[in-house]
Amino acid sequence: MGTDTVRTAASDDAAGRRREQRGWYFYDWACSVYSTSVLTVFLGPYLTSVAERAADADGYVHPLGLPVRAGSFFAYSVSLSVIVAVLVMPLVGAAADRTGRKKPLLGTAAYVGAAATTGMFFLSGDRYLLGGLLLVVANAAQSVAMMLYNSYLPQIAPPEERDAVSSRGWAFGYAAGSLVLVVNLGLYLGHDSLGVSESTAVRICLASAGLWWGGFALVPLLRLRDRPRGDRAAATPGLRQLAATIRDMRRHPLTLAFLLAYLVYNDGIQTVISQASIYGSEELGLGQSTLIGAVLLVQVLAVAGALTMGRLARRYGAKRTILGSLVAWTLTLGAGYFLPAGAPVGFFLLAAAIGLVLGGSQALSRSLFSHLVPPGKEAEYFSAYEVSDRGMSWLGPLLFGLTYQLTGSYRAAIISLVAFFVLGFALLARVPVRRAIADAGNPVPERI
């Protein structure tokens, strides 16, 4: 009788865990459309064109009186969003860990970001400042929401399941991105027959991503469970909390070493994602339909790539698989530098190479980091992790924007990003991940 009770309880626990995992996947399904349709495809070229309409005779706009080349405005806006996120995330993460109430914070961040994205429908004419403001709000909110979402991973998946669960989450996101991009492509290419202008079609695509984000965010908010803690009133306000988080992270130097490596190489990944459309349109002279088709190819192949790299991690370990992906990223950027203008076939081949390594490198980085987080500090530590995730990194876009501003060449700007992958590879190779997991107080998987 006692054995049957234990088996029933274990079965119920496994069923509850699976239910949470399925709900967790749906936040990637909800928010990845923003990352794909807005950040990667439409907003960069569209906001750049809006800024160019507002530019002076020399091609500069002047936000807050500062001279900024119109072609760099989007990259600088992405960088500013990171600064906002860096100030907010440690405070939200610490509050989530100390109270155990992540869902209300996740919901708030998700719907602020969804509202700002939906508001991009009103980005028309020369309203580049409105576009920059909405981009900063949406990106910062997305960064906070993703930090909270990622911090659920150690709670809903035991160590042996995390690579697979993390990979499925990314696969869900890329599947959603593919689906919505197909609809976007139909709207964009058929805007004349639908009786709307090209600009209006783009603004509808931007706003629809916000509506999708807000609608499907309900699924994880209904299925994920809060795990309240007893010291709810203990949250430390203001800069004291940020200092406390940094002091605590210094007690785990190997976790910090991995985070530094991730910060560097993911800066490169996210900058490639966010700036690829501008490179394709401005440097290679490719049309919007070609860019959408290339990003759609990335999304489709990224589903298979994430799942395949998850299987490779089970055989070779997550660290080795990530290192292999960084070599592939370096070679891909090198090939991108030499792409001739007006050659869509070469751009599609480049997109295919990116798709095959994109999802896996991100999913395995997330699952590997989850092993390095001390128990009870999930949201707080993932706040630092999220600084460089989902196109929110500031060094990459800043380097890209400065390189273009100084040289006037997008080819020089794109090849400058190789430094992030080379340095990230060197830093990650030096991290003893098995010892780092043990030092964090977590069980060490058989293969990592």
C-alpha positions in Angstrom: 0.0 0.0 0.0 2.8 2.4 1.0 4.7 1.5 -2.2 1.6 2.2 -4.4 1.1 5.6 -2.6 4.7 6.5 -3.3 4.4 5.5 -7.0 1.1 7.5 -7.3 2.7 10.6 -5.8 5.7 10.2 -8.1 3.4 9.8 -11.1 1.4 12.9 -10.1 4.6 14.9 -9.6 5.9 13.9 -13.1 2.5 14.7 -14.7 2.5 18.1 -13.0 6.1 18.8 -14.1 5.2 17.9 -17.7 2.2 20.2 -17.6 4.4 23.1 -16.4 7.0 22.3 -19.0 4.4 22.4 -21.8 3.1 25.8 -20.5 6.7 27.0 -20.2 7.3 26.2 -23.9 4.4 28.5 -24.9 6.1 31.6 -23.6 8.8 31.1 -26.3 5.9 30.5 -28.7 4.4 33.9 -27.6 7.4 36.2 -27.5 9.7 34.8 -30.2 7.5 36.4 -32.8 8.6 39.8 -31.5 12.2 38.8 -31.8 11.7 37.5 -35.3 9.2 39.8 -37.0 10.0 43.0 -35.1 13.6 42.9 -34.1 15.1 40.8 -36.9 13.0 41.6 -40.0 10.9 44.7 -40.0 11.9 47.2 -37.4 15.5 47.7 -38.3 15.1 48.7 -41.9 11.8 50.4 -41.3 13.0 52.5 -38.3 16.1 53.3 -40.4 14.0 54.6 -43.2 11.9 56.7 -40.8 15.1 58.2 -39.3 16.4 58.9 -42.8 13.2 60.9 -43.6 13.9 63.0 -40.5 17.6 63.4 -41.2 19.4 66.6 -42.2 21.2 67.1 -45.5 24.3 65.3 -44.2 22.3 62.2 -43.2 22.2 62.9 -39.4 19.3 63.0 -36.9 19.7 64.8 -33.6 18.0 63.1 -30.7 18.6 65.2 -27.5 20.8 67.4 -29.6 23.3 64.6 -30.4 24.4 64.1 -34.0 23.7 60.5 -35.0 23.9 59.0 -38.5 20.5 57.8 -39.4 21.8 54.4 -40.3 23.1 53.9 -36.7 20.0 55.0 -34.9 18.4 51.5 -34.6 21.7 50.0 -33.3 22.0 52.8 -30.7 18.4 52.3 -29.6 19.1 48.6 -29.0 22.1 49.5 -26.9 20.1 52.0 -24.8 17.5 49.3 -24.1 20.2 47.2 -22.5 21.2 50.0 -20.1 17.6 50.3 -19.0 17.4 46.5 -18.6 20.6 46.3 -16.6 19.2 48.7 -14.1 15.9 46.9 -13.7 16.6 43.2 -14.0 18.7 42.6 -10.8 16.0 44.3 -8.7 13.1 42.3 -10.3 15.1 39.1 -10.1 15.9 39.4 -6.4 12.3 40.3 -5.6 11.2 37.2 -7.6 13.6 34.9 -5.7 12.8 36.3 -2.3 9.1 36.2 -2.6 8.8 33.2 -4.9 6.1 35.1 -6.9 7.5 35.2 -10.4 4.2 35.0 -12.3 2.9 38.5 -11.5 6.2 40.0 -12.5 6.4 37.9 -15.6 2.9 38.9 -16.6 3.6 42.6 -16.0 6.8 42.6 -18.1 5.2 40.6 -20.9 2.2 42.9 -21.3 4.3 46.1 -21.1 6.4 44.7 -23.9 3.4 43.5 -25.9 1.7 46.9 -25.5 4.8 48.8 -26.7 5.1 46.5 -29.7 1.4 46.9 -30.6 2.0 50.7 -30.4 4.5 50.5 -33.2 1.5 50.6 -35.5 1.6 54.4 -35.0 5.2 54.7 -36.2 4.8 56.6 -39.4 6.2 59.6 -41.2 9.4 60.9 -39.5 8.5 59.8 -36.0 11.9 58.2 -35.4 11.9 59.3 -31.7 8.6 57.4 -31.1 10.1 54.4 -32.7 13.2 54.6 -30.6 11.2 55.0 -27.4 8.9 52.0 -28.2 11.9 49.9 -29.1 13.6 50.7 -25.8 10.5 49.9 -23.8 9.7 46.7 -25.6 13.3 45.4 -25.5 13.8 46.2 -21.8 10.4 44.6 -21.0 11.3 41.5 -23.1 14.6 41.3 -21.3 13.0 41.3 -17.8 10.3 38.8 -18.9 12.9 36.4 -20.4 15.0 36.6 -17.3 12.0 35.4 -15.2 11.0 32.8 -17.8 14.5 31.3 -18.0 14.7 31.2 -14.2 11.8 28.6 -14.2 14.0 26.0 -16.0 15.8 24.6 -12.9 12.5 24.4 -11.1 10.5 22.5 -13.8 13.2 20.2 -15.2 15.7 17.9 -13.3 19.3 18.1 -14.4 19.1 15.2 -16.9 16.1 16.8 -18.7 17.3 20.4 -19.0 19.1 20.2 -22.4 16.1 18.6 -24.0 13.5 20.9 -22.3 15.5 24.0 -23.1 15.9 22.9 -26.8 12.2 22.2 -27.1 11.4 25.7 -25.8 13.6 27.3 -28.5 12.1 25.0 -31.1 8.6 26.2 -30.1 9.7 29.7 -30.5 11.2 29.3 -33.9 8.2 27.3 -35.1 6.0 30.3 -34.1 8.4 32.7 -35.8 8.1 30.7 -39.0 4.3 30.5 -38.9 3.9 34.3 -38.4 6.5 35.2 -40.9 4.6 33.2 -43.6 1.6 35.4 -42.8 3.7 38.5 -42.7 5.3 37.7 -46.1 1.8 37.2 -47.6 0.6 40.6 -46.3 3.8 42.4 -47.3 3.9 41.0 -50.8 0.1 41.3 -51.4 -0.4 44.8 -49.8 -1.4 46.3 -53.1 -4.1 43.8 -53.7 -5.3 44.3 -50.1 -5.6 48.0 -50.7 -2.9 49.1 -48.1 0.4 50.8 -48.6 3.8 49.1 -48.0 4.3 51.2 -44.9 0.9 50.3 -43.5 1.6 46.6 -44.2 4.9 46.8 -42.2 3.1 48.6 -39.3 0.4 45.9 -39.2 3.1 43.3 -39.1 4.8 45.1 -36.2 1.6 45.5 -34.2 0.4 41.9 -34.8 3.5 40.7 -33.1 2.5 42.5 -30.0 -1.0 41.1 -30.1 0.4 37.6 -30.6 2.8 38.1 -27.7 0.1 39.2 -25.4 -2.4 36.6 -26.4 -0.3 33.5 -26.1 1.4 34.7 -22.9 -1.8 33.7 -21.1 -0.8 30.0 -21.5 2.3 30.0 -19.4 0.7 32.4 -16.9 -2.1 29.8 -16.4 0.2 26.7 -16.2 3.3 27.8 -14.4 3.3 27.7 -10.6 4.6 30.2 -8.1 6.7 28.7 -5.3 6.2 31.2 -2.4 9.0 31.6 0.1 8.7 32.6 3.7 10.8 35.8 3.6 8.7 37.9 1.3 9.4 41.2 3.1 13.1 40.8 2.9 13.6 42.3 -0.6 16.3 45.0 -0.6 15.4 48.1 -2.6 17.5 50.2 -4.9 21.2 50.0 -5.6 21.8 48.0 -2.5 20.2 45.0 -4.1 22.3 45.3 -7.2 25.5 45.5 -5.0 24.3 42.4 -3.0 23.7 40.4 -6.2 27.2 41.2 -7.5 28.8 40.3 -4.1 26.9 37.0 -4.1 28.0 36.2 -7.6 31.7 36.8 -6.7 31.4 33.8 -4.3 31.0 31.6 -7.4 33.9 32.6 -9.7 33.5 29.7 -12.1 29.9 30.6 -12.7 31.0 34.2 -13.4 33.7 32.8 -15.8 31.0 31.0 -17.8 28.8 34.1 -17.7 31.6 36.3 -19.1 32.2 33.8 -21.9 28.4 33.8 -22.7 28.2 37.6 -22.4 30.9 37.9 -25.1 29.8 35.2 -27.7 26.1 35.8 -27.3 26.7 39.5 -27.9 27.9 38.5 -31.3 25.0 36.2 -31.9 22.4 38.7 -31.0 24.0 41.5 -32.9 24.1 39.4 -36.1 20.4 38.6 -35.6 19.4 42.2 -35.0 21.5 43.8 -37.7 21.4 41.2 -40.5 18.4 42.8 -42.2 20.1 46.1 -42.3 23.2 44.5 -43.8 21.1 42.7 -46.4 19.1 45.8 -47.3 21.7 48.6 -47.1 24.9 46.8 -48.1 23.7 44.0 -50.4 20.8 45.9 -51.9 18.3 43.1 -51.2 14.5 43.7 -51.2 12.3 43.3 -48.2 10.7 40.1 -49.6 14.1 38.5 -49.9 15.0 39.4 -46.3 11.8 38.0 -45.0 12.3 34.8 -47.0 15.8 34.5 -45.6 14.7 35.0 -42.0 11.9 32.5 -42.6 14.5 30.0 -43.7 16.5 30.7 -40.5 13.4 30.0 -38.4 12.6 26.7 -40.1 16.1 25.4 -39.9 16.5 26.6 -36.4 13.8 24.2 -35.2 15.7 21.3 -36.6 19.1 22.8 -35.5 17.9 23.2 -31.9 16.7 19.7 -31.6 19.7 18.2 -33.4 22.2 20.1 -31.2 20.2 18.9 -28.1 20.9 15.3 -29.3 24.6 16.1 -29.9 24.8 17.5 -26.4 23.6 14.2 -25.0 26.4 12.5 -26.8 29.3 15.0 -26.6 28.3 17.3 -23.8 26.8 20.8 -23.9 30.1 22.6 -23.6 31.7 20.8 -26.6 28.6 21.3 -28.7 28.5 25.1 -28.0 32.3 25.4 -28.8 31.6 23.7 -32.2 28.8 26.2 -32.9 31.1 29.2 -32.2 33.5 27.9 -34.9 30.5 27.7 -37.3 29.5 31.3 -36.4 33.0 32.6 -37.1 33.1 30.9 -40.5 29.6 32.1 -41.4 30.5 35.7 -40.7 33.7 35.4 -42.7 31.6 34.2 -45.7 29.1 37.0 -45.2 31.8 39.6 -45.5 32.5 38.4 -49.1 28.9 38.1 -50.3 28.5 40.2 -53.5 25.8 42.8 -53.6 22.5 41.8 -55.2 23.1 38.0 -54.7 20.1 36.6 -52.9 21.3 32.9 -53.4 24.4 33.6 -51.3 22.3 35.4 -48.7 20.0 32.4 -48.4 23.0 30.0 -48.0 24.2 32.3 -45.2 20.8 32.2 -43.6 20.8 28.4 -43.8 24.1 28.2 -42.0 22.9 30.6 -39.3 19.7 28.7 -38.8 21.4 25.4 -38.2 23.5 26.7 -35.3 21.3 29.5 -33.9 18.8 27.7 -31.8 21.1 25.1 -30.5 23.8 27.5 -29.3 21.3 29.5 -27.4 19.3 26.6 -26.0 22.4 24.7 -24.7 23.9 27.9 -23.2 20.7 28.4 -21.2 20.6 24.8 -20.0 24.3 24.8 -19.1 24.0 28.0 -17.1 21.0 26.6 -15.2 23.4 24.0 -13.7 25.7 26.7 -12.5 23.1 28.7 -10.5 23.1 28.2 -6.7 19.7 26.9 -5.6 17.2 29.6 -4.6 19.0 32.3 -6.7 17.5 31.4 -10.1 15.9 34.7 -11.1 18.7 36.8 -9.6 21.4 35.0 -11.5 19.4 34.8 -14.7 19.0 38.6 -14.5 22.8 38.8 -15.2 22.5 36.1 -17.9 19.7 37.9 -19.6 21.8 41.1 -20.0 23.3 39.7 -23.1 20.4 37.6 -24.4 17.7 38.2 -27.1 19.4 41.0 -29.0 19.7 43.1 -25.8 23.5 43.2 -25.7 24.9 46.7 -25.9 28.6 46.1 -26.9 27.8 44.3 -30.1 25.3 46.9 -31.5 27.5 49.7 -30.2 30.5 48.2 -32.0 28.4 47.7 -35.2 27.1 51.2 -35.1 30.4 52.8 -34.3 32.2 50.9 -37.1 29.6 52.0 -39.6 29.7 55.5 -38.3 33.5 55.7 -38.7 33.8 53.8 -42.0 30.5 54.1 -43.7 30.7 50.4 -44.6 28.3 47.7 -43.3 30.9 45.1 -44.5 33.4 46.4 -42.0 30.7 46.6 -39.3 29.6 42.9 -39.9 33.2 41.5 -39.9 34.0 43.4 -36.7 31.7 41.0 -34.9 34.1 38.0 -35.4 36.0 39.2 -32.4 33.1 38.2 -30.1 33.1 34.6 -31.3 36.9 34.2 -31.1 37.1 35.6 -27.7 34.0 33.8 -26.5 35.4 30.5 -27.7 38.7 31.1 -25.8 36.9 32.1 -22.6 34.4 29.2 -22.6 37.1 26.6 -23.4 38.9 27.6 -20.1 35.8 27.0 -17.9 35.8 23.7 -16.0 32.1 23.2 -16.0 31.9 20.0 -13.9 33.8 21.7 -11.1 31.7 24.9 -11.6 28.4 22.8 -11.2 29.7 21.2 -8.0 30.9 24.5 -6.6 27.4 25.9 -7.1 26.0 23.2 -5.0 24.2 21.3 -7.7 24.4 17.6 -8.8 26.8 17.0 -11.7 25.2 15.3 -14.7 26.9 12.2 -16.2 27.7 14.1 -19.4 28.0 17.9 -19.5 
